[in-house]
């Protein structure tokens, strides 16, 4: 059974030389889960050859900027690439401000809150 954690970033608050903001990819049997999405996450995913369309779920641990500032860009990139499904979960935070910003950029993409899991669904 494959169980692999790739640390994309572990630095706090601001980027530092050779350190990136919080983001990890958990691979369980080739199902990829993104935990947090700090600024620069997409660059790190490219470096590790992790494809955005392979991310099954995104989990946000809490609403500090160093854990979410990459989320709007990642969701936008996924929408531009034609991503039609996904599940973005956060148990403790309101992602509506981030979603509203994404809606303003891509008004034809339906973004909504999944009340059952307190998460976000991205559909086209």
C-alpha positions, -999 to +999 in steps of 0.1 A: +000+000+000+014+034-010+014+061+017+037+090+009+038+126+022+055+152+001+063+184+019+060+213-005+064+239+021+068+242+059+078+277+065+056+301+086+044+336+078+068+346+050+089+327+024+126+323+032+155+311+012+148+275+001+117+273+022+081+277+011+048+283+029+027+255+042+016+228+017+018+191+017+006+164-007-005+131+008-005+102-017-026+072-006-028+045-033-023+072-060-051+093-046-036+128-039-047+150-011-034+186-007-031+198+029-030+236+030-021+258+001+004+285+009+016+310-017+039+293-042+022+259-039+017+256-077+054+262-083+063+235-058+038+211-074+056+217-107+090+210-092+078+177-077+059+169-109+025+167-091-003+174-116-031+197-104-057+176-120-046+146-098-054+164-066-086+148-053-092+169-021-078+200-007-079+204+031-073+237+048-062+235+084-069+271+095-073+306+080-038+320+084-025+336+052+005+313+050-019+283+047-044+298+021-028+325+000-022+300-028-057+286-028-074+313-051-046+308-077-048+271-076-086+270-079-084+295-108-058+274-125-079+243-121-110+261-135-089+274-165-078+238-172-114+227-173-115+210-140-151+198-136-151+182-102-133+184-069-137+186-032-121+213-011-127+209+026-123+231+056-140+223+088-133+255+107-132+284+082-154+303+059-140+301+024-167+324+009-143+354+005-119+332-015-147+318-036-162+352-043-128+364-056-126+333-079-162+339-091-153+374-101-125+361-123-144+331-137-181+339-135-191+308-155-176+285-129-200+273-102-184+274-068-204+266-037-204+254-001-210+218+006-228+221+040-224+185+049-186+186+050-182+223+055-162+223+023-162+237-011-172+221-044-158+232-077-179+222-107-182+234-142 
